[in-house]
Amino acid sequence: MSVPRIASLVPSLTELLCALGLGGRLVARTGFCIHPRKEVVDVAKVGGTKDPDLSRLRELAPTHVLVNVDENRLETVLALRQFVPHVIATHPCAVADNLVLLEQLVQTFADQPGVAERAAALRADFDAACAALAGRAWPARSVLYLIWRAPWMSVARDTYIASMLASVNWQTLPAQHGGSSGAGRYPALAPDAPEWREAELVLLSSEPYRFGERHLAEVQALAPQARVLLVDGELLSWYGPRAATGLRYLGHLAQQA
């Protein structure tokens, strides 16, 4: 059995690796990879998702580095491929892609003890959460999901977040697709954009921008007809072991909204 040395440059993938029993194989993480704390606290930090310290990564000599199309820059990935034997690129864009991601990691680390069994448990929990939402008829709602302020930024309909919201028949605004990569996936909104007036709900995410109570009045003034809610961005945007919990959270949110 080989002993992989894994670096993760994506917070949700770091958490997934630990859920699969691979936390002990982590040799590097970003400063944003904070879950699960007990397993990652002593793992070396190598900067952020957009600007990892490649020199430090080279010193740590990972055999595998996990990256994501939305989270990491292409130039970073190309540089990593110059000295890392296995760069594992991920790109979940839909809720169902959690199963693809699980299979991708199971195949990559198939020789590691317990990985297949833990993946099966995660898959069963995910399937149950999906089935619970699919078993209900959810009324259609127009939703503006905000991830950033100054400028205001939302999500395109072909993002993972939009797919999560669609699980309860919430359609994101603007009504556009952003493509496989690039800024179009997270469109900016001017204060006078029509989407503010079209939204029935405005969801203020806790990440990457930390929206809080202080922003409610400002957003309500931009969308006076809408209900404005603070939501847990980790549960709605992190794929991996958080997906099933996120779907259950979303179902509860939809019942209350």
C-alpha positions as CSV (number, residue, x, y, z in Angstrom):
1,M,0.0,0.0,0.0
2,S,1.3,3.4,-0.9
3,V,1.3,6.3,1.6
4,P,0.0,9.4,-0.1
5,R,1.1,12.9,1.0
6,I,-2.0,15.1,0.3
7,A,-2.3,18.8,0.0
8,S,-5.8,20.3,-0.2
9,L,-6.3,23.8,-1.5
10,V,-10.1,23.7,-1.1
11,P,-11.8,23.9,2.4
12,S,-14.7,21.6,1.5
13,L,-12.3,19.0,0.0
14,T,-10.2,19.1,3.1
15,E,-13.2,18.3,5.2
16,L,-14.1,15.5,2.7
17,L,-10.7,14.0,3.0
18,C,-11.0,13.8,6.7
19,A,-14.5,12.3,6.5
20,L,-13.0,9.6,4.3
21,G,-10.3,8.8,7.0
22,L,-7.5,10.6,5.1
23,G,-6.9,13.4,7.6
24,G,-3.7,11.7,8.7
25,R,-2.3,11.9,5.1
26,L,-2.7,15.7,4.9
27,V,0.6,17.5,4.7
28,A,-0.7,20.9,3.6
29,R,-3.9,23.0,3.6
30,T,-4.9,26.6,3.0
31,G,-5.6,29.0,5.8
32,F,-9.3,28.7,5.0
33,C,-9.3,24.9,5.5
34,I,-10.5,25.0,9.1
35,H,-12.8,22.0,9.4
36,P,-12.6,19.6,11.1
37,R,-10.5,21.7,13.5
38,K,-9.0,18.8,15.6
39,E,-7.8,17.0,12.5
40,V,-6.4,20.0,10.6
41,V,-5.0,22.3,13.3
42,D,-1.5,20.8,13.1
43,V,-1.4,20.6,9.3
44,A,0.9,23.1,7.6
45,K,-0.8,26.1,6.1
46,V,0.3,27.2,2.6
47,G,-1.5,30.5,2.0
48,G,-5.0,31.0,0.5
49,T,-7.0,29.3,-2.2
50,K,-6.1,32.0,-4.8
51,D,-2.5,32.5,-3.8
52,P,-0.9,29.4,-2.3
53,D,2.8,29.4,-1.4
54,L,4.2,27.2,-4.2
55,S,7.7,27.2,-2.7
56,R,6.4,25.9,0.6
57,L,4.3,23.3,-1.2
58,R,7.4,22.1,-3.1
59,E,9.2,21.7,0.3
60,L,6.3,19.6,1.6
61,A,6.5,17.3,-1.4
62,P,2.9,16.2,-1.7
63,T,2.1,13.3,-4.0
64,H,-1.4,14.6,-4.5
65,V,-2.9,18.1,-4.5
66,L,-6.7,18.6,-4.6
67,V,-7.9,21.7,-6.4
68,N,-11.2,23.1,-7.7
69,V,-12.1,25.1,-10.9
70,D,-14.0,27.8,-9.0
71,E,-11.7,28.1,-6.0
72,N,-8.2,28.0,-7.5
73,R,-6.5,29.8,-10.4
74,L,-5.5,28.0,-13.6
75,E,-2.0,29.3,-13.4
76,T,-1.7,27.8,-9.9
77,V,-2.8,24.4,-11.2
78,L,-0.4,24.5,-14.1
79,A,2.5,25.4,-11.8
80,L,1.6,22.5,-9.5
81,R,1.7,20.1,-12.4
82,Q,5.3,20.8,-12.8
83,F,6.3,19.2,-9.5
84,V,3.3,17.3,-8.1
85,P,2.7,13.7,-9.4
86,H,-1.1,13.9,-9.1
87,V,-3.1,17.1,-9.3
88,I,-6.8,16.2,-8.7
89,A,-9.1,18.8,-10.3
90,T,-12.7,18.9,-9.1
91,H,-15.6,20.9,-10.4
92,P,-19.0,20.0,-8.7
93,C,-21.6,22.2,-10.4
94,A,-24.8,20.3,-9.4
95,V,-26.0,18.6,-6.2
96,A,-25.7,15.2,-8.0
97,D,-22.0,15.9,-8.6
98,N,-21.4,15.0,-4.9
99,L,-21.6,11.4,-6.0
100,V,-19.1,12.0,-8.8
101,L,-16.8,13.7,-6.4
102,L,-17.0,10.8,-4.0
103,E,-16.2,8.3,-6.7
104,Q,-13.3,10.4,-7.9
105,L,-11.7,10.3,-4.5
106,V,-12.5,6.7,-3.9
107,Q,-10.8,5.8,-7.2
108,T,-7.8,8.0,-6.4
109,F,-7.3,6.6,-2.9
110,A,-8.7,3.1,-3.4
111,D,-5.8,1.4,-1.6
112,Q,-6.3,3.4,1.6
113,P,-8.0,1.5,4.4
114,G,-11.6,2.4,5.1
115,V,-12.1,4.9,2.3
116,A,-14.6,2.9,0.3
117,E,-16.7,2.1,3.4
118,R,-16.7,5.7,4.6
119,A,-17.7,6.9,1.1
120,A,-20.6,4.4,1.1
121,A,-21.9,5.8,4.4
122,L,-21.7,9.4,3.0
123,R,-23.4,8.3,-0.2
124,A,-26.3,6.7,1.8
125,D,-26.8,9.8,3.9
126,F,-26.7,12.0,0.8
127,D,-29.2,9.9,-1.0
128,A,-31.6,10.0,1.9
129,A,-31.4,13.8,2.1
130,C,-32.0,14.1,-1.6
131,A,-35.0,11.7,-1.5
132,A,-36.6,13.7,1.4
133,L,-36.6,16.9,-0.7
134,A,-37.7,15.2,-3.9
135,G,-40.7,13.7,-2.0
136,R,-42.3,17.2,-1.6
137,A,-43.8,19.7,-4.0
138,W,-42.0,23.0,-3.4
139,P,-43.6,26.3,-4.6
140,A,-41.4,28.1,-7.1
141,R,-39.6,31.2,-5.7
142,S,-37.3,33.7,-7.3
143,V,-34.2,34.1,-5.1
144,L,-31.3,36.5,-5.1
145,Y,-28.4,34.7,-3.4
146,L,-25.6,37.2,-2.4
147,I,-22.1,36.1,-1.9
148,W,-20.3,39.6,-1.9
149,R,-20.8,43.2,-1.2
150,A,-19.1,46.2,-2.9
151,P,-19.7,45.0,-5.6
152,W,-22.9,43.0,-4.9
153,M,-22.4,39.6,-6.4
154,S,-24.8,36.7,-6.9
155,V,-24.6,33.2,-8.5
156,A,-25.3,32.0,-12.0
157,R,-27.8,29.2,-12.5
158,D,-25.1,26.6,-13.4
159,T,-23.3,26.9,-10.1
160,Y,-23.4,24.4,-7.2
161,I,-25.2,26.9,-5.0
162,A,-27.9,27.4,-7.6
163,S,-28.4,23.7,-8.0
164,M,-28.7,23.4,-4.2
165,L,-31.4,26.0,-4.2
166,A,-33.2,24.4,-7.1
167,S,-33.7,21.3,-4.9
168,V,-36.5,23.2,-3.3
169,N,-37.6,24.9,-6.5
170,W,-35.9,28.2,-5.8
171,Q,-34.6,29.8,-9.0
172,T,-31.7,32.1,-8.7
173,L,-31.4,35.6,-10.2
174,P,-30.1,36.7,-12.6
175,A,-31.6,34.1,-14.9
176,Q,-28.3,33.3,-16.6
177,H,-25.6,30.7,-17.0
178,G,-22.0,31.6,-16.3
179,G,-20.2,28.9,-18.3
180,S,-17.7,26.3,-17.0
181,S,-15.3,28.8,-15.5
182,G,-14.7,32.5,-15.1
183,A,-16.3,35.6,-13.5
184,G,-19.6,35.1,-15.3
185,R,-20.4,32.3,-12.8
186,Y,-20.7,34.9,-10.0
187,P,-22.2,38.0,-11.7
188,A,-22.0,41.5,-10.2
189,L,-25.2,43.5,-9.7
190,A,-25.6,47.2,-9.8
191,P,-27.8,48.8,-7.1
192,D,-30.4,49.6,-9.8
193,A,-30.3,46.1,-11.4
194,P,-33.8,44.7,-12.1
195,E,-33.1,41.5,-10.1
196,W,-33.5,43.4,-6.9
197,R,-37.1,44.1,-7.7
198,E,-37.8,40.7,-9.1
199,A,-36.6,38.7,-6.1
200,E,-39.1,37.2,-3.7
201,L,-36.3,36.2,-1.4
202,V,-32.8,37.6,-0.9
203,L,-30.4,35.3,0.9
204,L,-27.3,36.8,2.5
205,S,-24.6,34.2,2.7
206,S,-22.2,33.9,5.7
207,E,-19.4,33.3,3.2
208,P,-17.2,34.2,1.4
209,Y,-18.4,37.7,2.5
210,R,-19.7,37.6,6.1
211,F,-23.1,39.1,5.8
212,G,-24.7,39.9,9.2
213,E,-27.5,41.8,10.9
214,R,-25.9,45.1,10.0
215,H,-26.6,44.5,6.3
216,L,-30.3,43.6,6.5
217,A,-31.6,47.2,6.3
218,E,-29.3,48.1,3.4
219,V,-30.4,45.1,1.4
220,Q,-34.1,45.5,2.3
221,A,-33.9,49.0,0.9
222,L,-32.7,47.6,-2.4
223,A,-35.4,44.9,-2.5
224,P,-38.3,46.3,-0.5
225,Q,-40.7,43.6,-1.7
226,A,-38.5,40.7,-0.8
227,R,-37.9,38.8,2.4
228,V,-34.3,39.1,3.4
229,L,-32.7,36.2,5.3
230,L,-29.2,35.5,6.7
231,V,-28.2,32.0,5.7
232,D,-25.3,29.5,6.4
233,G,-23.1,29.7,3.4
234,E,-21.1,26.7,4.4
235,L,-24.2,24.5,4.4
236,L,-25.4,25.8,1.1
237,S,-22.1,25.9,-0.9
238,W,-19.9,23.2,0.5
239,Y,-20.0,19.9,-1.3
240,G,-18.8,16.7,0.4
241,P,-19.8,15.6,3.9
242,R,-21.7,18.8,4.5
243,A,-24.0,18.3,1.5
244,A,-26.6,16.1,3.2
245,T,-26.8,18.4,6.2
246,G,-27.0,21.3,3.8
247,L,-30.0,19.8,2.0
248,R,-31.8,19.2,5.2
249,Y,-31.0,22.7,6.3
250,L,-32.4,24.0,3.0
251,G,-35.6,22.0,3.4
252,H,-36.2,23.6,6.8
253,L,-35.4,27.0,5.4
254,A,-37.9,26.6,2.6
255,Q,-40.6,25.5,5.0
256,Q,-40.0,28.6,7.1
257,A,-39.7,31.0,4.2
